[in-house]
Amino acid sequence: MLEISELAVSYRTSGGVVPAVRAVSLRVGAGEIVAVVGESGSGKSTTAHAAIGLLPRGGLVRRGRIAFDGRDLTTLSEKDWRQVRGTGIALVPQDPTVSLNPVRRIGEQVAEVLLIHRLAARNEAAARAVELLRRAGVDRPELRARQYPHELSGGLRQRVLIAIALAGKPRLIIADEPTSALDVTVQKEILDHLAELAADDGTAILLITHDLGVAADRAGRIAVLSEGLLVEEGPARELLAAPTQDYTQRLLAAAPSLSREPLRPCRAEGPEVLLSVESVSKTFASRAGSVQAVDDVSFQLTRGRTLALVGESGSGKTTTARMAVGLETPTAGTISFDGQDVTQLSPAELRRLRRRFQLVYQNPYASLNPRFSIADVIGEPLRAFRVGGRAKRVAELADQVALPSSVLRRKPAELSGGQRQRAAIARALALRPDLVVLDEPVSALDVSVQAQILNLLVELQDGLGLTYLFITHDLAVVREIADQVGVMRRGKLLETGPADDVLLRPREQYTRDLLAAIPGGEQVRA
């Protein structure tokens, strides 16, 4: 159905022409799921966007052929492309927040495809849109069709993108990292649905992912890209069981695992409690009524250890972490930091205490000021608290997180995702805190970069005596780094204990369900 031969794509930039894809050839047959894997910058998304004629400005196919049903797509005009997109090839993009129009209702956005391709009359399009939402696995589709994107969860928004892709009854769906930011259970539901389309309708799926577990579970064949080149391709099970290329072997070695030894041995709890959370609850008021985000949660975190709070979106883990550092006020309960009741402090007292706890967020690009240089980003807390010797301290911090001094003059947009996260960690360490709250710090990173950041966090903890509160939905990552694990669901802390006990011998069915939803099975975890 799709045949890409010796594809080469370059981008024109202010610094000259940059090659993104140098020589990629692959095929996708009817009803087949082919996964393209590789790190950021490997060329996998560029290959996918070239296949649907949606290269960003400056992108140019310099060589090769892209054929769909035997038709060469590289020669199409924009008018011809409009006949192929939607009805022949459809795209499910990575970020539904960016891809959906925030001021239009969901039903209108699904119906738009039907109207553009004249697949339904205007008076039929709304009902057809509801049916497409139902087919994409959206619950209460009649209600969802009347809602706006911000009123839906991330998983539901991703299902809306699938409904939009299905509207034109395409023969090929290109899914570009469709689940990278989703909880493992929601991820499983989305991927299950794509697999059903391939099996029931003969729809071909080209799955772009950096997650080898997803590729192992879902694809019949895997193509591995590195620096714009196809380095290895073959049946999924064979390629993952016996990769022939060093690059593929490194990707597999970097994938987080439940079966290998953690990055550091799990240790017994120490005697000194740094953070104590006692019977904490949080209720948010809204026009629709009150929402219980956290419900009677209690735990203790001892100095120099890592406690991971895990759970799906909406479980209350991030709200709990924000209350722990004084960014949210509990409705009930007490939070003590090094013996001080955080909930009873005045704003001035809380500001002084904030030097001792810092946050690292999920998205380093969004959390760093794009107008600042990296040196300014790292030095920002030092300026805020009027700490002297900033230039020397910034250089010391960059060295601690293995950032070359040459990047200190650059802006965040000029750094890779891993470098930006290192800068965010350096900023968090600037004031020499005791506690660092890490909110999904590696979920958006490639597995090799993820492994580097996790190793860095362990080294910093050992060297500086740091205490971590680690927020994540990825249980495999938890085993790599955590001493203690707490599992949250619907605001409640269901179970807590040493990492090995919770992850390898869970008491709660919900924890077992989370573990079962981790992609990859034994193919990646062995």
C-alpha positions in Angstrom: 0.0 0.0 0.0 2.8 2.4 1.0 6.3 2.1 -0.5 9.1 4.5 0.4 12.3 4.1 -1.6 15.6 5.7 -0.8 14.0 8.8 0.7 16.1 11.8 1.5 14.7 15.0 3.1 16.4 18.2 4.1 15.4 21.4 5.8 16.5 24.9 4.8 17.6 26.9 7.8 19.3 30.2 8.5 22.5 28.2 8.9 22.2 26.3 5.6 20.6 23.1 4.4 20.3 20.4 7.1 19.7 16.7 6.1 17.1 15.1 8.3 16.5 11.8 6.3 19.3 10.5 4.2 18.3 7.1 2.9 15.1 5.4 4.2 13.2 2.6 2.4 10.2 0.8 3.9 6.9 -0.8 2.9 3.5 -1.1 4.6 0.9 -3.6 3.4 -2.9 -3.6 3.9 -3.9 -4.5 7.5 -0.2 -4.4 8.6 1.2 -2.4 11.5 4.8 -1.2 11.0 6.6 0.6 13.7 9.3 3.1 13.0 11.5 3.6 16.1 14.5 5.8 17.0 15.6 8.7 19.1 14.6 12.3 18.6 16.4 13.6 15.5 16.5 10.1 13.9 14.2 11.2 11.1 11.2 9.1 12.0 8.6 11.9 12.1 10.1 13.6 9.1 9.6 10.3 7.2 6.0 10.1 8.3 5.2 13.7 7.4 6.8 13.4 4.0 4.6 10.4 3.4 1.5 12.5 3.9 2.9 15.7 2.3 3.0 17.7 5.5 6.6 18.6 5.9 7.0 21.9 7.8 8.2 25.1 6.1 11.7 24.6 4.7 11.3 20.8 4.3 12.1 19.4 0.9 12.1 15.9 -0.5 15.5 15.9 -2.2 15.6 12.3 -3.5 13.6 9.1 -3.5 10.1 8.0 -4.2 6.9 7.7 -2.0 4.3 5.6 -3.6 0.7 5.0 -2.3 -1.3 2.4 -4.2 1.4 2.7 -6.9 1.0 6.4 -7.3 4.1 8.6 -6.8 3.2 11.1 -4.1 6.3 13.3 -4.5 5.0 14.7 -7.7 1.6 15.8 -6.4 0.3 19.4 -6.4 -1.4 20.7 -3.3 -4.7 20.3 -5.0 -3.9 16.6 -5.7 -2.8 16.1 -2.1 -6.2 17.2 -0.8 -7.7 14.3 -2.6 -5.2 11.9 -0.9 -5.2 13.2 2.7 -8.1 12.1 4.8 -9.6 9.6 2.4 -6.4 7.8 1.3 -3.9 8.6 4.1 -4.8 10.1 7.5 -2.6 11.4 10.3 -3.1 11.0 14.1 -0.6 13.6 15.5 1.2 13.4 18.8 -0.3 16.4 20.7 -4.1 16.7 20.7 -3.9 19.9 22.7 -2.1 21.6 19.8 -4.0 19.7 17.0 -7.6 20.5 18.1 -9.1 23.9 17.6 -9.8 25.2 21.2 -12.8 27.4 20.2 -14.7 24.8 18.2 -16.8 22.0 19.6 -15.6 18.5 19.2 -18.5 17.4 16.9 -17.9 20.3 14.5 -14.2 19.3 14.2 -15.0 15.7 13.3 -17.8 16.7 11.0 -15.5 19.1 9.1 -13.7 16.2 7.5 -17.0 14.8 6.2 -18.0 18.2 4.7 -14.6 18.9 3.1 -14.5 15.6 1.4 -18.3 15.7 0.6 -18.9 12.4 2.5 -22.0 13.7 4.2 -24.6 16.4 3.6 -24.6 19.2 6.2 -27.7 18.0 7.9 -26.2 14.5 8.2 -22.7 15.4 9.3 -23.5 16.0 13.0 -25.0 12.5 13.5 -22.2 10.9 11.5 -19.6 12.8 13.7 -21.3 11.3 16.9 -21.1 7.8 15.3 -17.4 8.3 14.5 -16.7 9.4 18.1 -18.4 6.2 19.3 -16.4 4.1 16.9 -13.2 5.7 18.2 -14.1 4.6 21.7 -15.3 7.9 23.1 -17.8 7.5 25.9 -21.1 9.4 25.8 -20.3 10.7 22.3 -23.5 12.8 22.1 -22.3 14.8 25.1 -18.7 14.9 24.0 -19.7 16.2 20.6 -21.1 19.3 22.3 -18.0 19.9 24.4 -14.8 21.8 23.7 -11.3 20.2 23.8 -10.3 21.7 27.2 -13.3 19.8 28.7 -11.9 16.4 27.8 -9.0 14.4 29.3 -5.8 13.7 27.3 -7.0 10.2 26.4 -10.4 11.4 25.2 -8.7 14.2 23.1 -6.5 11.5 21.5 -9.6 9.5 20.7 -11.1 12.5 19.0 -8.0 12.7 16.7 -8.6 9.1 15.9 -12.3 9.8 15.0 -11.1 12.7 12.8 -8.6 10.3 11.1 -11.4 7.7 10.6 -13.9 10.1 9.1 -12.6 9.8 5.5 -12.3 6.0 5.8 -8.6 6.0 5.0 -6.7 2.9 3.9 -3.5 4.0 5.8 -3.3 5.8 9.2 0.0 7.4 10.2 0.1 7.5 14.0 2.9 9.8 15.1 3.7 9.1 18.8 -0.1 8.9 19.5 0.3 7.7 23.2 3.6 9.1 24.4 2.1 11.4 27.0 -0.7 9.1 28.1 -1.1 6.8 31.2 -0.3 3.2 30.5 -4.0 2.1 30.8 -5.2 4.8 28.4 -2.3 4.1 26.1 -3.3 0.4 26.0 -6.9 1.4 25.1 -5.8 3.7 22.3 -3.4 1.1 20.8 -6.0 -1.7 21.2 -8.4 0.4 19.1 -5.8 1.0 16.4 -5.0 -2.7 16.3 -8.8 -3.5 15.9 -8.9 -1.1 12.9 -6.0 -3.0 11.3 -7.6 -6.4 12.0 -11.3 -5.6 11.1 -11.0 -3.1 8.3 -7.7 -3.9 6.7 -6.4 -0.4 7.6 -2.7 -0.2 7.4 -0.9 1.5 10.4 2.4 3.3 10.3 3.3 3.8 14.0 6.0 6.3 14.8 7.3 5.8 18.4 10.4 6.0 20.6 8.9 3.4 22.9 10.3 -0.1 22.1 7.6 -1.7 24.4 4.8 -0.2 22.2 6.6 -1.4 19.1 7.1 -4.9 20.5 3.4 -5.2 21.5 1.8 -3.8 18.4 3.9 -4.0 15.3 4.4 -6.9 13.0 7.5 -5.3 11.7 9.9 -2.7 13.1 12.2 -0.3 11.3 14.9 1.3 13.3 16.1 4.8 12.3 19.3 6.6 13.4 20.5 10.0 12.1 18.3 9.8 9.1 19.3 6.2 8.1 17.5 2.9 8.3 19.9 0.8 10.3 17.8 -2.3 10.8 14.4 -3.7 9.9 12.6 -7.0 10.4 9.8 -8.9 12.1 9.2 -7.4 15.6 9.9 -10.6 17.7 13.0 -11.5 15.7 14.5 -8.0 15.7 14.0 -7.5 19.5 15.1 -11.0 20.4 18.4 -10.8 18.4 19.2 -7.2 17.1 22.1 -7.2 14.8 23.1 -3.5 15.1 24.8 -1.8 18.1 22.3 1.1 17.9 19.3 -1.2 18.3 21.0 -3.1 21.2 21.7 0.3 22.9 18.0 1.3 22.6 16.9 -2.1 24.1 19.5 -1.8 26.9 18.2 1.7 27.8 14.5 0.8 27.9 13.3 0.8 31.6 12.6 -2.7 32.9 10.9 -4.4 35.8 13.2 -7.4 35.6 16.7 -5.9 35.8 18.4 -4.6 38.8 17.5 -1.0 39.8 20.0 1.8 39.2 20.5 1.8 42.9 19.7 -0.9 45.5 16.5 -0.2 47.3 17.4 0.6 50.9 15.6 0.5 54.2 14.0 3.7 55.4 16.3 6.0 57.3 15.6 7.4 60.8 15.1 11.1 59.9 11.7 12.0 58.4 12.1 15.1 56.1 8.5 15.2 54.8 5.4 14.0 56.7 1.9 14.1 55.1 -0.9 13.4 57.6 -4.5 12.8 56.6 -4.4 15.4 53.8 -7.4 16.1 51.6 -8.0 18.7 48.9 -11.3 19.7 47.4 -11.6 22.1 44.4 -14.8 24.1 43.8 -16.2 24.5 40.3 -19.4 25.6 38.7 -20.4 22.0 38.4 -19.8 21.4 42.1 -16.9 20.3 44.3 -14.3 17.9 43.2 -12.4 15.7 45.7 -8.9 15.7 44.2 -7.1 14.1 47.3 -8.8 12.1 49.9 -7.2 11.4 53.3 -3.6 10.7 52.1 -0.8 10.0 54.6 2.9 9.0 54.0 6.4 9.8 55.3 9.5 10.5 53.3 12.9 10.1 55.0 16.0 12.1 54.1 18.1 10.8 51.2 15.4 8.5 49.9 13.0 8.5 46.9 9.3 8.0 47.2 7.4 7.6 43.9 3.7 8.4 43.7 2.2 6.6 40.8 -1.3 6.5 39.2 -3.3 7.6 36.2 -4.2 11.2 35.3 -6.7 12.5 37.9 -5.4 10.2 40.6 -4.3 13.2 42.8 -0.6 12.6 42.7 0.4 16.0 41.3 -2.0 17.8 43.6 -0.5 15.9 46.6 3.0 17.0 45.5 2.0 20.6 45.1 0.5 20.6 48.6 3.8 19.1 49.9 5.7 22.2 48.7 3.1 24.8 49.6 1.8 25.5 46.1 -1.7 24.3 47.1 -3.4 24.6 50.5 -4.9 21.4 51.9 -8.6 21.4 52.7 -7.8 19.2 55.7 -4.8 17.5 57.2 -1.2 18.7 58.0 2.1 18.7 56.1 5.3 19.0 58.0 8.7 19.7 56.4 11.7 19.0 58.6 9.4 19.4 61.7 7.7 22.7 60.5 4.0 22.6 59.7 3.9 24.0 56.1 0.2 24.7 56.3 0.5 27.1 59.2 3.4 29.3 57.8 2.9 32.9 56.8 3.7 33.8 53.1 7.1 35.3 54.2 8.0 32.2 56.2 7.0 29.9 53.4 9.1 31.9 50.9 12.2 31.4 53.1 11.4 27.7 53.4 11.0 27.3 49.7 14.8 27.5 49.3 14.8 24.0 50.7 12.4 22.4 48.2 12.3 22.8 44.4 10.4 21.3 41.4 11.3 19.8 38.1 8.4 19.7 35.7 7.4 17.2 32.9 8.0 19.5 29.9 11.3 21.3 30.1 10.5 23.4 27.0 7.3 24.8 28.6 8.9 25.4 32.0 12.0 27.3 30.8 11.7 31.0 29.8 12.3 30.9 26.0 13.8 34.5 26.1 16.4 33.6 28.7 19.8 32.1 27.9 20.5 28.8 29.7 22.8 30.6 32.0 20.0 32.9 33.0 17.6 30.0 33.4 19.9 28.2 35.8 20.7 31.4 37.7 17.1 32.6 38.1 16.6 31.2 41.6 20.0 32.7 42.7 18.8 36.2 41.5 15.4 35.7 43.2 17.0 35.0 46.5 19.9 37.5 45.9 22.6 34.9 46.2 26.1 36.3 45.3 28.7 34.6 43.0 26.1 33.7 40.5 28.4 33.2 37.4 30.6 30.7 39.3 27.6 28.9 40.8 26.0 28.6 37.3 29.2 27.1 35.8 29.4 24.7 38.8 25.7 23.6 38.3 26.2 23.1 34.6 29.1 20.8 35.3 27.1 18.9 37.9 24.4 18.0 35.4 26.9 17.4 32.5 25.9 20.4 30.4 28.8 21.7 28.3 29.7 25.3 29.0 29.0 26.1 25.3 25.3 25.7 25.8 25.1 28.3 28.6 24.8 31.1 26.0 22.1 29.4 24.0 18.3 29.7 24.3 16.1 26.7 25.4 14.8 26.2 21.8 18.4 25.6 20.7 18.8 22.6 23.0 17.7 19.0 22.7 15.0 17.7 25.1 17.5 15.9 27.3 19.7 19.1 27.5 16.7 21.2 28.5 15.8 18.7 31.2 19.4 18.9 32.5 19.1 22.7 32.6 15.8 22.4 34.5 17.5 20.0 37.1 20.4 22.4 37.4 18.0 25.3 38.1 16.3 23.1 40.8 19.6 22.5 42.5 20.8 26.1 42.4 19.8 26.9 46.0 21.0 23.5 47.4 17.6 22.2 48.3 16.9 19.2 50.6 13.8 18.0 48.7 13.3 17.9 44.9 9.8 17.2 43.5 10.1 15.5 40.1 6.8 15.7 38.2 7.0 13.2 35.3 10.6 14.3 34.6 11.3 11.7 31.9 8.0 10.8 30.3 8.5 12.9 27.2 12.0 11.7 26.5 13.5 9.0 24.3 14.5 5.9 26.2 18.3 6.6 25.8 17.9 10.2 27.0 15.6 8.9 29.7 18.2 6.5 30.9 20.8 9.3 31.0 18.5 11.6 33.1 17.7 8.8 35.5 21.4 7.9 36.0 22.1 11.6 36.6 19.3 11.9 39.2 20.8 8.9 41.1 24.3 10.3 41.0 23.1 13.7 42.2 21.1 12.0 45.0 24.1 10.0 46.2 26.5 12.9 45.9 24.4 15.7 47.4 22.2 13.7 49.8 19.0 14.8 48.0 15.5 13.5 48.8 13.1 13.0 45.9 9.3 12.9 45.6 8.9 11.4 42.2 5.6 11.7 40.4 5.0 9.4 37.4 2.6 7.0 35.7 5.5 4.7 34.4 6.0 1.8 36.8 9.1 0.6 34.9 10.8 3.9 35.6 9.7 3.7 39.2 11.6 0.5 39.8 14.8 2.1 38.3 14.9 4.8 40.9 12.5 4.5 43.8 13.0 3.2 47.4 9.3 3.5 48.3 6.2 3.5 46.1 2.7 4.8 46.7 -0.1 3.9 44.3 -2.9 6.5 44.0 -6.3 6.2 42.5 -9.2 8.7 42.5 -7.5 10.8 45.3 -6.8 7.9 47.6 -3.5 6.2 48.4 -4.3 2.5 47.8 -1.1 1.0 48.9 2.4 2.0 49.8 5.7 0.2 50.6 9.2 -0.7 49.4 9.4 -0.6 45.6 10.0 -4.3 45.2 7.1 -5.3 47.4 4.6 -3.0 45.6 5.9 -3.7 42.0 6.7 -7.4 42.2 4.2 -8.5 44.9 1.3 -6.0 44.7 -1.6 -6.4 47.1 -4.2 -4.3 45.2 -5.9 -5.3 41.9 -5.5 -1.8 40.6 -1.8 -2.0 41.0 -1.8 -5.3 39.1 -3.8 -3.8 36.3 -1.3 -0.9 36.0 1.6 -3.5 35.8 -0.3 -5.5 33.2 -0.7 -2.5 31.0 3.0 -1.7 30.7 3.9 -2.2 27.0 6.6 -4.6 25.9 6.0 -7.8 27.8 9.0 -10.0 28.2 10.4 -9.0 24.8 11.7 -5.7 26.2 11.9 -6.6 29.9 14.1 -9.6 29.6 
